[in-house]
Amino acid sequence: MDMTLPPGSSRKAFYDALRAQHMTPLWEVLHALVPQQPATPCVPAFWAYDKVRPYLMQSGQLITAEEAVRRVLILENPALVGQSCITQSLYAGLQLILPGEIARSHRHTQSALRFVVEGRGAYTAVNGERSSMAPGDFIITPSWTWHDHGHEGTQTDGEPVVWLDGLDIPMLRFFDAGFAENGSERSQPLTRAEGTSYQQYGANMLPVRYDAPFGQTSPIFSYPYARTREALHTLERQAPIDAWDGVKLRYVNPATGGSPMPTMGTFMQSLPAGFSGRPWRQTDGAVYSVVEGHGTVLIGHAGQQQTFEFGPRDHFVIPSWHTAQLRSAPGCVLFSFSDRPVHQALGIHREERLS
C-alpha cells in the first residue's frame, strides 16, 4: 500500500510519516553526527580526597565487602548522572577493603586497573598469583581472568586500603559484549608464588617459548610504584623536561611495547618544582590520581576555564578536547589513564600542543 504523501505536503507531515517508518532525515542531524570538532557531553570534575574519604569509611560501616561484592563509590561525571561513568568510555571508582575482609573471586570481560591510593596490607590475586598492594602501585586485572581481593591485617593493627578502579565498562556496554561469572570459592587457589610474573616478563626478557597468558594484555599484572618513582626522578634530574608534560612515561606491555591493556593506556608523570606547563588538548579523555605533591590544573573549553588545586590522593578528569595546563610549585607525581589505545588502533587519536 502506498503511504507516501501527496504533492504539496509540509515538511512536518513528511517527517511525521518518516517516523512511522522508523526513519529520520539525515540533513536535520548531520551537524550533530559529524561535528567540526569533538563535542563531548562530559565536563571537567574534581574529587578532593579529604572530602571523599569520610564517605568511603562510612560505607565500610554500612555494608561488608562480602555483601557488596565490590565496595566501591563511583566517580561519576556530573554531566552523565546515572550512567556510572567518568567519561563516555571509561568507568572510575574508589574501592575500600578493610582488615580481615575478602572481596569474592569473579571474572568478567571488562578489563580493570587498580591504582593504590591509600594503605597497606591488602592484596589482589589474578589467575592463581597474588600481588601485595602498596600506595602508587598499578595493578591489572585482565579481561576474563579470575580475581579476588583481600586484606590480611587484623582489626587491631590493620589499616583501610583504598584504590582507584578504572574499567572499560561503558565501552563494552556500547559493544554489548559484557559477560561475568562468579567463582565457586571466596578466594581462588594460589598456584604461583608472588612475583613470578614479574620475574618471567619484567626483566627485559621473555620465556623462550612465550605464549601470551592474557591475550593482548600485559603478562605483568603488577607494576610497583617504587620502580616507577625511581625512573621518573632519575629522568627529572638527568633528562630534558618536556614543556607540556614534565617527565611523563607510559606503562607498557613488555611483550609488545604497546599499552598494558588493549582498551586503556596508563601513564605516570613527574612535574618538577616550579613547573608551569604549556597548554595541550587530546581526543582521549583522561582520569588523574595525585600520588605525591601539590599543583594546579587549568581546564578550558568553549571560552570557559576551570581551575582545580590538587594535593595527594585527589582525583580529576579532563574530558576529550579540553585544553589543559599543569602547574606545580613544590613538584608532584600524577598517575593517569585514558582510552588512548582504542583511539590509536582506530587511527583517530589527535593531540595538539599549544604554545
C-alpha positions, -999 to +999 in steps of 0.1 A: +000+000+000+014+034-010+018+055+021+037+084+006+023+119+010+006+138-018+024+167-035+024+200-015+026+183+019+045+201+046+080+190+058+064+183+092+039+159+077+068+143+058+089+139+089+059+125+109+054+100+081+091+090+082+089+084+120+062+059+114+086+040+092+114+043+118+134+066+096+147+102+100+162+127+076+200+129+078+201+166+069+183+175+102+210+158+124+242+158+102+258+187+121+255+168+154+265+134+139+296+149+122+307+179+143+336+202+133+354+191+164+347+168+194+316+178+212+317+157+244+289+160+269+314+153+297+326+181+319+358+186+340+353+173+375+374+171+407+372+149+438+391+161+469+402+131+488+397+147+522+360+152+513+356+118+497+373+097+523+347+100+551+321+086+528+344+057+519+349+049+556+312+052+563+304+027+535+327+003+554+304+006+584+272+002+564+280-027+541+305-056+542+328-065+513+310-098+511+276-083+507+287-056+483+308-079+462+329-049+455+326-020+479+331+009+455+320+046+453+317+055+417+333+087+405+305+099+382+309+127+357+284+155+368+271+157+332+265+119+330+244+114+361+231+078+365+254+064+338+281+051+361+309+066+341+335+093+343+338+097+305+316+082+279+340+053+275+355+049+310+344+040+345+362+050+376+356+044+413+373+042+447+372+008+463+376+001+500+387-031+517+391-034+555+414-057+576+402-093+575+379-088+545+378-107+512+361-095+480+350-127+464+365-142+433+348-135+400+357-127+364+343-105+336+351-094+301+357-059+312+394-050+317+403-034+350+431-015+365+438-008+402+459+021+413+465+020+451+456+053+468+460+046+505+471+019+529+490-014+531+482-050+539+458-058+511+464-079+480+448-088+447+450-123+431+449-129+394+446-164+379+463-180+409+490-154+417+488-129+445+502-094+445+506-073+476+494-037+473+512-005+483+504+031+476+513+041+440+512+005+427+495-001+393+478-035+391+459-050+361+430-074+361+430-087+325+397-095+308+381-128+318+406-137+345+396-149+379+404-123+406+397-116+442+409-090+467+417-095+504+432-078+535+454-099+557+456-073+585+436-075+617+411-050+631+435-041+658+467-035+638+455-032+602+446-001+582+420+006+555+432+002+519+417+022+491+424+020+454+412+036+422+393+012+399+395+020+362+374-001+338+362-001+302+327-008+313+310+019+291+330+008+261+319-029+264+284-018+271+284+001+238+295-031+221+270-053+240+299-075+249+298-077+287+299-111+304+306-120+341+309-152+362+311-157+399+337-180+414+327-211+434+351-201+462+356-168+480+394-168+473+409-186+443+435-213+449+471-199+447+491-218+421+521-194+416+544-177+440+540-139+443+564-121+419+565-150+394+550-129+366+575-101+371+605-124+371+593-141+339+583-110+320+596-078+338+634-081+334+636-071+297+634-108+289+606-133+279+604-171+282+619-187+251+586-202+242+565-172+251+527-177+250+507-146+260+489-157+291+463-128+290+459-123+252+466-087+243+470-077+279+504-074+296+518-107+311+529-085+341+498-076+362+517-056+389+538-025+383+553-014+417+555+023+424+590+021+438+605+012+404+583+038+386+592+066+410+629+059+407+628+061+369+608+094+370+631+112+395+662+100+377+650+114+344+639+146+362+675+151+373+692+139+341+670+144+311+653+174+294+620+185+309+591+184+285+574+218+284+539+203+284+542+171+305+573+175+327+586+139+328+559+116+316+562+078+310+537+053+297+534+018+311+540-009+285+533-045+278+568-059+278+560-085+251+547-059+226+559-025+236+522-014+234+497-005+261+494-029+290+457-032+282+440-031+247+414-006+258+432+016+284+465+034+284+482+042+317+508+069+325+529+083+353+544+118+353+565+140+375+563+177+375+595+193+389+593+221+414+584+254+397+569+237+367+544+258+346+533+237+317+521+248+283+485+241+272+475+210+253+445+190+243+438+155+231+409+134+219+412+108+247+396+120+280+419+112+309+414+104+346+441+116+371+451+104+405+475+125+425+503+104+440+525+130+457+528+168+460+506+196+451+497+216+420+471+232+398+453+221+366+436+247+344+410+232+321+394+253+293+367+247+268+344+269+247+357+301+262+353+289+298+380+279+322+381+259+355+409+257+379+414+228+404+440+230+432+451+194+439+470+175+465+478+139+474+451+113+466+428+138+449+413+128+415+401+148+385+390+142+349+400+162+318+374+154+291+381+150+254+394+180+235+395+203+266+426+224+268+447+217+299+477+231+317+495+216+347+515+237+372+533+228+404+553+250+427+567+222+450+566+194+424+542+165+422+536+130+407+505+121+388+490+088+376+465+089+348+446+066+325+426+071+293+412+052+263+441+063+240+449+027+228+415+025+212+419+059+195+453+048+182+440+014+170+412+032+150+436+058+137+416+087+152+438+099+180+447+136+178+467+158+202+476+195+200+504+210+219+498+247+221+523+275+227 
